[in-house]
Amino acid sequence: MGSLREGSSRLGRQGIGPLRITVVIALLIGLVVGVSACGDDEGSDASGGGGTASFGLMSPLSAQFAFLGEAYEAGANLAVEEINEAGGTAGGEDVELKSIDTEGKPSGAVTALSQLVDVDNVDGLIGPSSLEVTAVQNRIKESGVPNVGLAPSTAVDGQWGGTMWRILPSDALLGPVLAQAAIDQGYTEAGFLAEKAEGSQSVKRNVDSAYGPLGGTLGRQVDVAPEQANYSAELAQLLEAPAPSALFYDVSPESAATMWGDAAQFSDQLKGMVLLGSDAIVAEESIEALGSALDLVDLYYIAPQEKGPAKGQYTAAWKKANGTPTPAEFSSYAYDAAILLALAMEAAGSTDHAAVSDQMLQIATAPGEKCTSYKQCKGLLEDGKEIDYQGASGDLEIGEDGEVFGSFAFDHFENGKSTEVAHYDQEQIQQIVAKANAG
């Protein structure tokens, strides 16, 4: 069962330091009684002003994917602090974050969503991830609570819009771009090592379907169960001569730590092997999981460009709050999710679900005046101007379908640093996807 953590932070294994979290709880007793009496399902304070707006975050904060939830929680907490320092939202309401651990399980997400929607009556939802999303997507939609999703899985493609928006590009885009990037670097033959988890399998499906039509040949493929005690048999199957020289790779850190610990006996086969994956493979825990194998393999990865116009100021705020110079991987998505919800509430002057949802596209798309911080955007709204929030994770041009269509970078990771090798913009991505689909 998931656990509730209100406005909390974790000392994550990714080096997430203590956060300065400002969570002001100023909900007047009379207001609580009034809301409870009327059974309002359209937000805790439809008129705005003087209360507390609550955001619910569903993410894995324990077990093998804890690094992901910790990053999301840290980013969201940083946004809450920024929002409250700027005077709150919806005409003066402070924001509090209610964060629940899903353990990376669909059942955990069901429990978390029930708590947040049915008990806590939150005004906005952030998450969940690809690990849990299929179990709760319909329930979120039915609730009417504005939701900024963090699940790139293709299992929920076409299920956004209305009261739900996704700010990570779909794996339907990432897979083909990763396949094309590998081919562009000369890796026209490769194997695939993937975990039996929805996030990993979503990437695999989309690379698999695109690699051949784009000119590649996918050879040996091995799927591994999460958190086994030993992976020697799977590695022997994967690395049987002739071993692939390049390998698409998507395995969680906890499983990978055991796997690469078992890989010492295969050092000759691994030497010089290229691993190709998403940015998850260079998260700090993933790098630690590689252990001594990191000296044998070469890492390349594709990533949605987590480099929006607000990235610089977000990085500075992160360093000030946490004492580390680089934000945790993926944290900027949850940060942007919280900022978007707060700006939509500010534009609506209310936490009413329908009113907030009506404002989301207005505050995150052209032709509004571009702004890169909550305080700046809020000031423009107060002056009666239209805005176009430019986030830390990207420019966040959300379409009518509730999706973003970002750009991707293909990077080489070596000696603890990433170097961009290639960049794929929206026009190139459209061409790649069209070619992959035509095949």
C-alpha positions as a Markdown table, in Angstrom:
| # | Residue | x | y | z |
|---|---|---|---|---|
| 1 | Met | 0.0 | 0.0 | 0.0 |
| 2 | Gly | 1.3 | 3.4 | -0.9 |
| 3 | Ser | 2.3 | 5.9 | 1.8 |
| 4 | Leu | 1.3 | 9.5 | 2.0 |
| 5 | Arg | 4.1 | 12.1 | 2.3 |
| 6 | Glu | 2.8 | 15.7 | 2.4 |
| 7 | Gly | 5.3 | 18.3 | 1.3 |
| 8 | Ser | 8.2 | 16.0 | 2.1 |
| 9 | Ser | 11.6 | 15.4 | 0.5 |
| 10 | Arg | 13.9 | 12.4 | 0.3 |
| 11 | Leu | 17.6 | 12.1 | 0.6 |
| 12 | Gly | 17.6 | 10.1 | -2.7 |
| 13 | Arg | 20.3 | 7.8 | -3.9 |
| 14 | Gln | 20.7 | 10.1 | -6.8 |
| 15 | Gly | 22.2 | 12.8 | -4.6 |
| 16 | Ile | 18.9 | 14.7 | -4.0 |
| 17 | Gly | 19.9 | 16.8 | -1.0 |
| 18 | Pro | 17.6 | 18.5 | 1.5 |
| 19 | Leu | 15.0 | 20.7 | -0.1 |
| 20 | Arg | 13.8 | 23.9 | 1.4 |
| 21 | Ile | 10.2 | 23.2 | 1.2 |
| 22 | Thr | 7.6 | 25.9 | 2.0 |
| 23 | Val | 4.3 | 24.3 | 2.5 |
| 24 | Val | 1.8 | 26.7 | 4.1 |
| 25 | Ile | -1.4 | 25.1 | 5.4 |
| 26 | Ala | -3.9 | 27.9 | 5.9 |
| 27 | Leu | -7.2 | 26.2 | 5.3 |
| 28 | Leu | -9.7 | 27.8 | 7.6 |
| 29 | Ile | -11.9 | 25.5 | 9.6 |
| 30 | Gly | -15.0 | 27.2 | 8.4 |
| 31 | Leu | -14.0 | 26.7 | 4.8 |
| 32 | Val | -13.3 | 23.0 | 5.4 |
| 33 | Val | -16.7 | 22.5 | 6.9 |
| 34 | Gly | -18.4 | 24.4 | 4.1 |
| 35 | Val | -16.7 | 22.4 | 1.4 |
| 36 | Ser | -17.4 | 19.1 | 3.2 |
| 37 | Ala | -21.0 | 20.0 | 3.6 |
| 38 | Cys | -21.6 | 20.7 | 0.0 |
| 39 | Gly | -19.6 | 17.7 | -1.2 |
| 40 | Asp | -17.9 | 19.8 | -3.9 |
| 41 | Asp | -16.0 | 17.6 | -6.4 |
| 42 | Glu | -14.9 | 20.5 | -8.5 |
| 43 | Gly | -11.9 | 21.7 | -6.4 |
| 44 | Ser | -11.4 | 22.6 | -2.8 |
| 45 | Asp | -12.0 | 26.3 | -3.2 |
| 46 | Ala | -13.8 | 27.2 | -6.4 |
| 47 | Ser | -13.7 | 30.9 | -5.7 |
| 48 | Gly | -10.0 | 31.2 | -4.8 |
| 49 | Gly | -8.2 | 33.3 | -2.2 |
| 50 | Gly | -7.0 | 32.7 | 1.3 |
| 51 | Gly | -7.0 | 28.9 | 1.3 |
| 52 | Thr | -4.8 | 26.1 | 0.2 |
| 53 | Ala | -4.7 | 24.5 | -3.3 |
| 54 | Ser | -3.4 | 20.9 | -3.2 |
| 55 | Phe | -1.5 | 19.0 | -5.8 |
| 56 | Gly | -1.3 | 15.2 | -5.7 |
| 57 | Leu | 1.8 | 13.4 | -6.9 |
| 58 | Met | 1.7 | 9.7 | -7.7 |
| 59 | Ser | 5.2 | 8.2 | -8.3 |
| 60 | Pro | 7.4 | 5.3 | -7.2 |
| 61 | Leu | 9.3 | 6.4 | -4.0 |
| 62 | Ser | 10.4 | 2.9 | -3.0 |
| 63 | Ala | 11.6 | -0.3 | -4.5 |
| 64 | Gln | 13.6 | -0.4 | -7.8 |
| 65 | Phe | 12.3 | 2.7 | -9.4 |
| 66 | Ala | 12.6 | 5.0 | -6.4 |
| 67 | Phe | 15.1 | 7.2 | -8.2 |
| 68 | Leu | 12.4 | 8.2 | -10.6 |
| 69 | Gly | 9.8 | 9.1 | -7.9 |
| 70 | Glu | 12.5 | 10.9 | -5.9 |
| 71 | Ala | 13.4 | 13.1 | -8.8 |
| 72 | Tyr | 9.7 | 13.9 | -9.6 |
| 73 | Glu | 9.0 | 14.7 | -5.9 |
| 74 | Ala | 12.1 | 17.0 | -5.7 |
| 75 | Gly | 11.1 | 18.9 | -8.8 |
| 76 | Ala | 7.5 | 19.3 | -7.7 |
| 77 | Asn | 8.6 | 20.5 | -4.3 |
| 78 | Leu | 10.8 | 23.1 | -5.8 |
| 79 | Ala | 7.9 | 24.4 | -7.9 |
| 80 | Val | 5.6 | 24.6 | -4.8 |
| 81 | Glu | 8.2 | 26.7 | -3.1 |
| 82 | Glu | 8.5 | 29.0 | -6.0 |
| 83 | Ile | 4.7 | 29.3 | -6.3 |
| 84 | Asn | 4.2 | 30.1 | -2.7 |
| 85 | Glu | 7.0 | 32.6 | -2.6 |
| 86 | Ala | 5.2 | 34.4 | -5.5 |
| 87 | Gly | 2.0 | 34.7 | -3.5 |
| 88 | Gly | 0.3 | 31.4 | -4.3 |
| 89 | Thr | -2.3 | 30.8 | -7.0 |
| 90 | Ala | -6.0 | 31.2 | -7.7 |
| 91 | Gly | -6.2 | 34.7 | -6.2 |
| 92 | Gly | -4.0 | 34.0 | -3.1 |
| 93 | Glu | -4.1 | 30.3 | -2.3 |
| 94 | Asp | -0.9 | 28.7 | -1.2 |
| 95 | Val | -0.1 | 25.3 | -2.6 |
| 96 | Glu | 0.7 | 22.1 | -0.8 |
| 97 | Leu | 2.0 | 18.9 | -2.3 |
| 98 | Lys | 0.6 | 15.5 | -1.3 |
| 99 | Ser | 3.0 | 12.9 | -2.5 |
| 100 | Ile | 2.1 | 9.2 | -2.4 |
| 101 | Asp | 4.4 | 6.2 | -3.1 |
| 102 | Thr | 3.0 | 3.9 | -5.8 |
| 103 | Glu | 6.0 | 1.5 | -5.4 |
| 104 | Gly | 6.0 | 1.5 | -9.2 |
| 105 | Lys | 3.0 | -0.9 | -9.2 |
| 106 | Pro | -0.4 | -0.5 | -10.9 |
| 107 | Ser | -2.1 | -1.5 | -7.6 |
| 108 | Gly | -0.1 | 1.2 | -5.8 |
| 109 | Ala | -1.3 | 3.8 | -8.2 |
| 110 | Val | -4.9 | 2.7 | -7.7 |
| 111 | Thr | -4.5 | 3.1 | -4.0 |
| 112 | Ala | -2.7 | 6.5 | -4.4 |
| 113 | Leu | -5.4 | 7.9 | -6.7 |
| 114 | Ser | -8.2 | 6.8 | -4.4 |
| 115 | Gln | -6.5 | 8.6 | -1.5 |
| 116 | Leu | -5.8 | 11.8 | -3.5 |
| 117 | Val | -9.1 | 12.1 | -5.3 |
| 118 | Asp | -11.7 | 10.5 | -2.9 |
| 119 | Val | -10.1 | 11.4 | 0.5 |
| 120 | Asp | -7.8 | 14.4 | 0.0 |
| 121 | Asn | -10.0 | 16.1 | -2.8 |
| 122 | Val | -6.9 | 17.4 | -4.5 |
| 123 | Asp | -7.1 | 20.3 | -7.0 |
| 124 | Gly | -4.6 | 18.9 | -9.5 |
| 125 | Leu | -2.8 | 15.6 | -10.2 |
| 126 | Ile | 0.8 | 15.0 | -11.3 |
| 127 | Gly | 1.8 | 11.6 | -12.7 |
| 128 | Pro | 1.9 | 8.7 | -12.6 |
| 129 | Ser | 4.7 | 7.2 | -14.6 |
| 130 | Ser | 4.6 | 4.6 | -17.4 |
| 131 | Leu | 5.0 | 1.9 | -14.7 |
| 132 | Glu | 1.5 | 2.4 | -13.4 |
| 133 | Val | -0.5 | 4.6 | -15.8 |
| 134 | Thr | -2.6 | 2.0 | -17.5 |
| 135 | Ala | -4.2 | 1.0 | -14.2 |
| 136 | Val | -5.5 | 4.6 | -13.5 |
| 137 | Gln | -5.8 | 6.5 | -16.7 |
| 138 | Asn | -9.5 | 6.0 | -17.1 |
| 139 | Arg | -10.2 | 6.7 | -13.4 |
| 140 | Ile | -8.2 | 10.0 | -13.6 |
| 141 | Lys | -10.3 | 11.1 | -16.6 |
| 142 | Glu | -13.5 | 10.2 | -14.9 |
| 143 | Ser | -12.6 | 12.2 | -11.8 |
| 144 | Gly | -12.3 | 15.4 | -13.8 |
| 145 | Val | -9.3 | 16.5 | -11.7 |
| 146 | Pro | -6.8 | 18.4 | -14.0 |
| 147 | Asn | -3.9 | 16.0 | -14.6 |
| 148 | Val | -0.4 | 16.6 | -16.0 |
| 149 | Gly | 0.9 | 13.2 | -16.8 |
| 150 | Leu | 4.5 | 11.9 | -16.7 |
| 151 | Ala | 4.0 | 8.6 | -18.7 |
| 152 | Pro | 5.6 | 8.4 | -22.2 |
| 153 | Ser | 4.3 | 4.8 | -22.7 |
| 154 | Thr | 2.5 | 4.2 | -25.9 |
| 155 | Ala | -0.2 | 2.3 | -24.0 |
| 156 | Val | -1.9 | 5.6 | -23.3 |
| 157 | Asp | -1.3 | 7.3 | -26.7 |
| 158 | Gly | -4.4 | 9.1 | -27.9 |
| 159 | Gln | -5.8 | 9.2 | -24.3 |
| 160 | Trp | -5.0 | 12.8 | -23.5 |
| 161 | Gly | -6.8 | 16.2 | -23.9 |
| 162 | Gly | -9.7 | 17.7 | -22.1 |
| 163 | Thr | -8.6 | 17.6 | -18.5 |
| 164 | Met | -5.4 | 15.6 | -19.1 |
| 165 | Trp | -2.1 | 16.6 | -20.6 |
| 166 | Arg | 1.2 | 14.8 | -21.1 |
| 167 | Ile | 4.4 | 16.8 | -21.2 |
| 168 | Leu | 6.9 | 14.0 | -22.0 |
| 169 | Pro | 7.0 | 13.0 | -25.7 |
| 170 | Ser | 5.5 | 9.6 | -26.3 |
| 171 | Asp | 7.7 | 6.5 | -26.8 |
| 172 | Ala | 6.1 | 6.3 | -30.2 |
| 173 | Leu | 8.5 | 9.2 | -31.0 |
| 174 | Leu | 11.5 | 8.2 | -28.8 |
| 175 | Gly | 11.7 | 4.7 | -30.2 |
| 176 | Pro | 12.1 | 5.6 | -33.9 |
| 177 | Val | 14.4 | 8.5 | -33.1 |
| 178 | Leu | 16.7 | 6.2 | -31.0 |
| 179 | Ala | 16.7 | 3.7 | -33.9 |
| 180 | Gln | 17.6 | 6.4 | -36.4 |
| 181 | Ala | 20.3 | 7.8 | -34.2 |
| 182 | Ala | 21.9 | 4.4 | -33.8 |
| 183 | Ile | 21.9 | 3.9 | -37.6 |
| 184 | Asp | 23.2 | 7.4 | -38.1 |
| 185 | Gln | 26.2 | 6.5 | -35.9 |
| 186 | Gly | 26.8 | 3.4 | -37.9 |
| 187 | Tyr | 25.1 | 0.9 | -35.6 |
| 188 | Thr | 23.0 | -0.9 | -38.2 |
| 189 | Glu | 23.0 | -4.2 | -36.4 |
| 190 | Ala | 22.1 | -4.6 | -32.8 |
| 191 | Gly | 20.6 | -6.9 | -30.1 |
| 192 | Phe | 18.1 | -5.9 | -27.4 |
| 193 | Leu | 18.2 | -6.4 | -23.7 |
| 194 | Ala | 15.0 | -5.3 | -21.9 |
| 195 | Glu | 13.3 | -5.8 | -18.6 |
| 196 | Lys | 9.8 | -7.2 | -18.4 |
| 197 | Ala | 8.3 | -4.0 | -17.2 |
| 198 | Glu | 5.9 | -1.7 | -19.2 |
| 199 | Gly | 8.4 | 1.2 | -19.3 |
| 200 | Ser | 11.1 | -1.0 | -20.8 |
| 201 | Gln | 8.8 | -2.9 | -23.1 |
| 202 | Ser | 7.3 | 0.3 | -24.4 |
| 203 | Val | 10.7 | 1.5 | -25.6 |
| 204 | Lys | 11.5 | -2.0 | -27.0 |
| 205 | Arg | 8.3 | -2.2 | -29.0 |
| 206 | Asn | 8.9 | 1.2 | -30.6 |
| 207 | Val | 12.5 | 0.6 | -31.4 |
| 208 | Asp | 11.7 | -2.9 | -32.8 |
| 209 | Ser | 9.0 | -1.6 | -35.1 |
| 210 | Ala | 11.2 | 1.2 | -36.5 |
| 211 | Tyr | 14.7 | -0.2 | -36.7 |
| 212 | Gly | 14.1 | -2.5 | -39.7 |
| 213 | Pro | 12.2 | 0.0 | -41.8 |
| 214 | Leu | 14.9 | 2.6 | -41.1 |
| 215 | Gly | 17.6 | 0.3 | -42.3 |
| 216 | Gly | 18.8 | -1.6 | -39.3 |
| 217 | Thr | 18.8 | -5.3 | -38.4 |
| 218 | Leu | 17.7 | -6.3 | -35.0 |
| 219 | Gly | 19.3 | -9.6 | -33.9 |
| 220 | Arg | 19.3 | -11.4 | -30.6 |
| 221 | Gln | 16.7 | -10.2 | -28.1 |
| 222 | Val | 16.5 | -11.2 | -24.4 |
| 223 | Asp | 13.9 | -10.1 | -21.9 |
| 224 | Val | 14.7 | -10.4 | -18.2 |
| 225 | Ala | 12.4 | -10.5 | -15.2 |
| 226 | Pro | 12.8 | -7.8 | -12.6 |
| 227 | Glu | 15.0 | -8.3 | -9.5 |
| 228 | Gln | 16.1 | -11.9 | -10.1 |
| 229 | Ala | 18.7 | -13.3 | -7.8 |
| 230 | Asn | 21.0 | -14.2 | -10.7 |
| 231 | Tyr | 21.1 | -13.3 | -14.4 |
| 232 | Ser | 24.0 | -15.5 | -15.6 |
| 233 | Ala | 21.8 | -17.6 | -17.8 |
| 234 | Glu | 20.3 | -14.6 | -19.6 |
| 235 | Leu | 23.7 | -13.0 | -20.1 |
| 236 | Ala | 25.1 | -16.3 | -21.5 |
| 237 | Gln | 22.2 | -16.4 | -24.0 |
| 238 | Leu | 22.7 | -12.8 | -25.0 |
| 239 | Leu | 26.5 | -13.0 | -25.3 |
| 240 | Glu | 26.8 | -16.4 | -27.0 |
| 241 | Ala | 29.2 | -16.1 | -29.9 |
| 242 | Pro | 29.0 | -14.1 | -32.1 |
| 243 | Ala | 28.0 | -11.6 | -29.5 |
| 244 | Pro | 26.3 | -8.4 | -30.7 |
| 245 | Ser | 28.6 | -5.4 | -30.9 |
| 246 | Ala | 25.8 | -3.0 | -30.2 |
| 247 | Leu | 22.9 | -3.5 | -27.8 |
| 248 | Phe | 19.7 | -1.6 | -27.2 |
| 249 | Tyr | 19.3 | -1.6 | -23.5 |
| 250 | Asp | 16.6 | -0.8 | -21.0 |
| 251 | Val | 16.8 | -2.4 | -17.5 |
| 252 | Ser | 16.0 | -0.8 | -14.1 |
| 253 | Pro | 18.9 | 0.0 | -11.8 |
| 254 | Glu | 18.1 | -2.6 | -9.1 |
| 255 | Ser | 17.9 | -5.5 | -11.7 |
| 256 | Ala | 20.9 | -4.1 | -13.5 |
| 257 | Ala | 23.1 | -4.0 | -10.4 |
| 258 | Thr | 22.6 | -7.8 | -10.0 |
| 259 | Met | 23.0 | -8.4 | -13.7 |
| 260 | Trp | 26.2 | -6.5 | -14.2 |
| 261 | Gly | 27.6 | -8.1 | -11.0 |
| 262 | Asp | 27.1 | -11.4 | -12.8 |
| 263 | Ala | 28.8 | -10.1 | -15.9 |
| 264 | Ala | 32.4 | -10.3 | -14.7 |
| 265 | Gln | 32.7 | -13.8 | -16.4 |
| 266 | Phe | 31.7 | -12.2 | -19.7 |
| 267 | Ser | 34.2 | -9.4 | -19.7 |
| 268 | Asp | 35.8 | -10.4 | -23.0 |
| 269 | Gln | 32.4 | -10.4 | -24.8 |
| 270 | Leu | 31.4 | -7.1 | -23.3 |
| 271 | Lys | 34.6 | -5.2 | -24.0 |
| 272 | Gly | 33.9 | -2.4 | -26.5 |
| 273 | Met | 30.1 | -3.2 | -26.7 |
| 274 | Val | 27.9 | -0.2 | -27.3 |
| 275 | Leu | 24.8 | 0.2 | -25.2 |
| 276 | Leu | 22.0 | 2.3 | -26.7 |
| 277 | Gly | 19.1 | 3.5 | -24.7 |
| 278 | Ser | 17.0 | 6.3 | -23.3 |
| 279 | Asp | 18.3 | 8.8 | -20.8 |
| 280 | Ala | 17.3 | 6.4 | -18.0 |
| 281 | Ile | 20.5 | 4.4 | -18.6 |
| 282 | Val | 22.6 | 7.4 | -17.5 |
| 283 | Ala | 20.7 | 8.2 | -14.4 |
| 284 | Glu | 23.1 | 8.1 | -11.4 |
| 285 | Glu | 21.7 | 4.8 | -10.1 |
| 286 | Ser | 21.9 | 3.2 | -13.5 |
| 287 | Ile | 25.6 | 4.2 | -13.8 |
| 288 | Glu | 26.3 | 2.9 | -10.3 |
| 289 | Ala | 24.6 | -0.4 | -11.3 |
| 290 | Leu | 26.9 | -0.9 | -14.2 |
| 291 | Gly | 29.8 | -1.1 | -11.8 |
| 292 | Ser | 33.1 | -2.3 | -13.4 |
| 293 | Ala | 31.2 | -3.0 | -16.6 |
| 294 | Leu | 31.2 | 0.8 | -17.2 |
| 295 | Asp | 34.9 | 0.5 | -18.1 |
| 296 | Leu | 34.1 | -2.1 | -20.8 |
| 297 | Val | 31.0 | -0.7 | -22.5 |
| 298 | Asp | 30.3 | 2.5 | -24.4 |
| 299 | Leu | 27.1 | 4.4 | -23.6 |
| 300 | Tyr | 24.9 | 6.4 | -26.1 |
| 301 | Tyr | 21.4 | 7.6 | -25.2 |
| 302 | Ile | 18.5 | 9.5 | -26.7 |
| 303 | Ala | 16.6 | 12.0 | -24.5 |
| 304 | Pro | 13.8 | 14.5 | -25.0 |
| 305 | Gln | 15.6 | 17.7 | -24.8 |
| 306 | Glu | 15.2 | 18.5 | -21.1 |
| 307 | Lys | 16.6 | 21.9 | -21.9 |
| 308 | Gly | 13.7 | 24.3 | -22.0 |
| 309 | Pro | 14.1 | 28.1 | -21.9 |
| 310 | Ala | 13.7 | 28.0 | -18.1 |
| 311 | Lys | 16.4 | 25.3 | -17.7 |
| 312 | Gly | 19.1 | 27.7 | -16.5 |
| 313 | Gln | 17.1 | 29.4 | -13.8 |
| 314 | Tyr | 15.7 | 26.0 | -12.7 |
| 315 | Thr | 19.3 | 24.6 | -12.4 |
| 316 | Ala | 20.3 | 27.6 | -10.3 |
| 317 | Ala | 17.2 | 27.2 | -8.0 |
| 318 | Trp | 18.0 | 23.5 | -7.7 |
| 319 | Lys | 21.6 | 24.2 | -6.7 |
| 320 | Lys | 20.5 | 26.7 | -4.1 |
| 321 | Ala | 17.9 | 24.4 | -2.6 |
| 322 | Asn | 19.9 | 21.1 | -2.8 |
| 323 | Gly | 23.6 | 22.0 | -2.8 |
| 324 | Thr | 24.2 | 20.0 | -6.0 |
| 325 | Pro | 25.0 | 21.6 | -9.3 |
| 326 | Thr | 22.9 | 19.4 | -11.6 |
| 327 | Pro | 19.2 | 18.7 | -11.2 |
| 328 | Ala | 18.2 | 15.1 | -10.9 |
| 329 | Glu | 17.3 | 13.5 | -14.2 |
| 330 | Phe | 13.6 | 13.8 | -15.0 |
| 331 | Ser | 12.9 | 16.3 | -12.1 |
| 332 | Ser | 12.2 | 19.2 | -14.4 |
| 333 | Tyr | 9.1 | 17.5 | -15.8 |
| 334 | Ala | 7.4 | 17.4 | -12.4 |
| 335 | Tyr | 8.5 | 20.9 | -11.8 |
| 336 | Asp | 6.9 | 22.1 | -15.0 |
| 337 | Ala | 3.8 | 20.1 | -14.2 |
| 338 | Ala | 3.2 | 21.9 | -10.9 |
| 339 | Ile | 3.9 | 25.3 | -12.5 |
| 340 | Leu | 1.4 | 24.6 | -15.3 |
| 341 | Leu | -1.3 | 23.6 | -12.9 |
| 342 | Ala | -0.7 | 26.7 | -10.7 |
| 343 | Leu | -0.7 | 29.0 | -13.7 |
| 344 | Ala | -3.9 | 27.5 | -15.1 |
| 345 | Met | -5.5 | 28.1 | -11.6 |
| 346 | Glu | -4.2 | 31.6 | -11.5 |
| 347 | Ala | -5.6 | 32.3 | -15.0 |
| 348 | Ala | -9.0 | 30.8 | -13.9 |
| 349 | Gly | -8.9 | 32.7 | -10.6 |
| 350 | Ser | -10.2 | 29.4 | -9.2 |
| 351 | Thr | -9.5 | 25.8 | -8.5 |
| 352 | Asp | -12.7 | 24.7 | -10.2 |
| 353 | His | -11.7 | 21.7 | -12.3 |
| 354 | Ala | -13.5 | 22.7 | -15.5 |
| 355 | Ala | -12.3 | 26.3 | -15.2 |
| 356 | Val | -8.7 | 25.2 | -14.7 |
| 357 | Ser | -8.8 | 22.8 | -17.6 |
| 358 | Asp | -10.2 | 25.4 | -19.9 |
| 359 | Gln | -7.1 | 27.6 | -19.2 |
| 360 | Met | -4.4 | 25.0 | -19.7 |
| 361 | Leu | -3.9 | 25.4 | -23.4 |
| 362 | Gln | -4.2 | 29.2 | -23.0 |
| 363 | Ile | -1.2 | 29.5 | -20.7 |
| 364 | Ala | 1.1 | 27.1 | -22.4 |
| 365 | Thr | 0.8 | 27.9 | -26.1 |
| 366 | Ala | 1.4 | 30.7 | -28.6 |
| 367 | Pro | 0.6 | 33.5 | -29.2 |
| 368 | Gly | 0.8 | 34.5 | -25.5 |
| 369 | Glu | 3.7 | 36.5 | -24.2 |
| 370 | Lys | 6.6 | 34.1 | -23.4 |
| 371 | Cys | 7.6 | 33.8 | -19.7 |
| 372 | Thr | 9.9 | 31.4 | -17.9 |
| 373 | Ser | 9.1 | 31.7 | -14.2 |
| 374 | Tyr | 5.9 | 31.4 | -12.1 |
| 375 | Lys | 6.4 | 34.9 | -10.7 |
| 376 | Gln | 6.9 | 36.4 | -14.2 |
| 377 | Cys | 4.0 | 34.6 | -15.7 |
| 378 | Lys | 1.7 | 35.4 | -12.8 |
| 379 | Gly | 2.6 | 39.1 | -13.2 |
| 380 | Leu | 1.6 | 39.1 | -16.8 |
| 381 | Leu | -1.7 | 37.4 | -16.0 |
| 382 | Glu | -2.4 | 40.1 | -13.3 |
| 383 | Asp | -1.7 | 42.7 | -16.0 |
| 384 | Gly | -4.4 | 41.1 | -18.2 |
| 385 | Lys | -2.0 | 39.6 | -20.7 |
| 386 | Glu | -2.0 | 36.2 | -22.3 |
| 387 | Ile | 1.0 | 34.0 | -21.6 |
| 388 | Asp | 3.0 | 31.2 | -23.1 |
| 389 | Tyr | 4.9 | 29.4 | -20.3 |
| 390 | Gln | 8.3 | 28.2 | -21.4 |
| 391 | Gly | 9.4 | 25.5 | -19.1 |
| 392 | Ala | 12.6 | 23.9 | -17.7 |
| 393 | Ser | 12.0 | 20.6 | -19.6 |
| 394 | Gly | 11.0 | 22.2 | -22.9 |
| 395 | Asp | 8.9 | 25.0 | -24.4 |
| 396 | Leu | 5.8 | 22.9 | -23.7 |
| 397 | Glu | 3.7 | 23.8 | -26.7 |
| 398 | Ile | 0.7 | 21.5 | -25.8 |
| 399 | Gly | -1.5 | 20.6 | -28.7 |
| 400 | Glu | -5.3 | 20.2 | -28.7 |
| 401 | Asp | -4.7 | 16.4 | -28.2 |
| 402 | Gly | -3.0 | 17.2 | -24.9 |
| 403 | Glu | 0.4 | 16.2 | -26.1 |
| 404 | Val | 3.7 | 17.9 | -26.6 |
| 405 | Phe | 5.9 | 17.3 | -29.6 |
| 406 | Gly | 9.5 | 18.1 | -28.5 |
| 407 | Ser | 12.9 | 17.6 | -29.9 |
| 408 | Phe | 15.5 | 15.0 | -29.0 |
| 409 | Ala | 19.2 | 14.9 | -28.4 |
| 410 | Phe | 21.5 | 11.9 | -28.9 |
| 411 | Asp | 24.4 | 12.0 | -26.4 |
| 412 | His | 27.6 | 10.0 | -25.7 |
| 413 | Phe | 28.3 | 9.4 | -22.0 |
| 414 | Glu | 32.0 | 9.1 | -21.1 |
| 415 | Asn | 34.0 | 9.8 | -18.0 |
| 416 | Gly | 31.0 | 11.0 | -16.1 |
| 417 | Lys | 30.0 | 13.6 | -18.8 |
| 418 | Ser | 27.5 | 13.7 | -21.6 |
| 419 | Thr | 28.4 | 15.1 | -25.1 |
| 420 | Glu | 25.7 | 15.8 | -27.7 |
| 421 | Val | 26.4 | 13.8 | -30.8 |
| 422 | Ala | 23.2 | 14.6 | -32.8 |
| 423 | His | 20.0 | 16.7 | -32.5 |
| 424 | Tyr | 16.7 | 15.9 | -34.0 |
| 425 | Asp | 14.1 | 18.7 | -34.3 |
| 426 | Gln | 10.4 | 18.4 | -34.9 |
| 427 | Glu | 10.6 | 18.3 | -38.7 |
| 428 | Gln | 13.3 | 15.6 | -38.6 |
| 429 | Ile | 11.3 | 13.5 | -36.1 |
| 430 | Gln | 8.2 | 13.7 | -38.3 |
| 431 | Gln | 10.2 | 12.5 | -41.2 |
| 432 | Ile | 11.7 | 9.6 | -39.2 |
| 433 | Val | 8.3 | 8.5 | -37.9 |
| 434 | Ala | 6.8 | 8.7 | -41.3 |
| 435 | Lys | 9.6 | 6.5 | -42.8 |
| 436 | Ala | 9.3 | 4.0 | -39.9 |
| 437 | Asn | 5.6 | 3.7 | -40.3 |
| 438 | Ala | 5.8 | 3.4 | -44.1 |
| 439 | Gly | 8.0 | 0.4 | -43.7 |
